[in-house]
Amino acid sequence: MKIHIVTLFPGIVEGFFNNSIMKRAVESGTISFDVIDFRSFATDRHHTCDDAPFGGGAGMVIKCEPLCAALDSIGAKEKRVLFPSPSGRKFTQQYAEDLSKEEELVFICGHYEGIDQRVIDLYVDDEICIGDYVISSGEVASLVIIDAVYRLIGGVISDESLEEESFSDGLLEYPQYTRPETYCSKKVPDVLLSGHHAKIGQWRLQKRLEKTLSCRPDLLETASLDVNSRKILNELKEHSAKGTVDDGCN
């Protein structure tokens, strides 16, 4: 996949592609990227990229000309163009999986009061909302989407690591532990030290259901649960009503 990021602040995003798992994906050729500073496409001597909104109001709006010129320079109209925006469609794991199948993605990073609507009308395929809140940096929102998407591309992360992640099947992920076995008087659940894989699997399933029931019960309405999972869930609801939950420790 090739990722294009069109931004006024390239320094915010460049470091992301040069660190951690993304760096390995770039080095292996699984991911390629370019960062386009659309300020360089402004034609006046001050490289102006924003102006006051028509109709009045606070703040500034990003202008059409430099942003459209930058998009044209990468042939954006032939690619899937994304614009993170509070007004967009809610971003989900399923949405990330859909985007991960694209060969190229273009991200427009907004700032200030937003971008001229004509840019959206002419170029944008998807307006995407990462949550019901407002942030000042379209770069940060774009990186959230990119991070969720690129890790789903084959060869970036092992299939086993993806299988039981939060939202992979409608449930949140189970708790993780590593050495030491005891820290600040808190002990790793005995079941994880038992070497009994069937019991560990059952404990992890229980914890996923327990976490989802506690933090995101709405997910359970659409989660794909087998007979065993539904039995555990019903037991958890009963235990929760009584105030007793098995944490796996003896």
ZILIN-V613068 format. One line per field, one symbol per residue. phi: phi as a letter, one per 20 degrees, with the letter a starting at -180 (. if undefined). burial: 1 if it has 24 or more other ideal C-beta (glycine too) atoms within 12 Angstrom, else 0. Layout:
BEGIN
phi->???
burial->???
END
This chain:
BEGIN
phi->.dddcdbecgffdfffedblffgffffenfccbbddefffefdefelfcbbfffnnpfmccfffgffffffffdmffeceddcfbfeeffecffffffffefebcddeeebmepdggffffeceececderebdcedffffffgfgffeffefgnecfgffegdfgmfcndfeffdcbfefcblmddfggffdfmefffffffffgffffffffdcgffffdfedefffffffffffffffencceende
burial->1111111111011001100011001100011011111110110000001100000000001111111111110101001111111001001010110011010111111111111110110011111111000000011111111111111110011000010111111111110010000000000010110000000001111111111110000011001010001001100100000000000100
END
